[in-house]
Amino acid sequence: MSISISPLTKIISLSAILALGFLLVILSCALYSNYYPLFDISLFLIAPLPKLILNNAIGAHNNNSDFLSGTNGGEGDDSFYYNTKYFNGVRDTGDFLTSWFLILGIGLPVVFHHCNIINKWSMFMCISGGLIIYTSIVTFSIFFNGKRSGDGWDDDDEGGYGYGY
């Protein structure tokens, strides 16, 4: 017996968590009258984009295609261009850029605190709010693009915009 959660419940809970993340970042600005932590929101919002774009550009979301299986559908000997081991650099670039934005999103408030631009509590609220924002975006992509079983959808993708777990 498995517990199934309706999509509406998922959307409402994820939007509440996302609102909590934005609330923490905005409060870290408003309570201390310093609006530099707002730069952190943009970093955490664009952090998933490199992984999403680069993994979907090479077809990592569809495991049943000829593109990822290394075959060309029987036409000629072009398997070199369709072999997935040559696209590991693109996938690794997406992972690297995503990691870079995440580390920058955590490090920017730390640098602001070190330079006495923001105080300690503003830094903690900004970092925790940013991580909540990023986590809710990734969780949203996993929930709504993962494999669905038995719900009538014909879905062959791994899901998660490259975050297939």
Beta strands, then each sheet from edge to edge (+ up, - down):
end
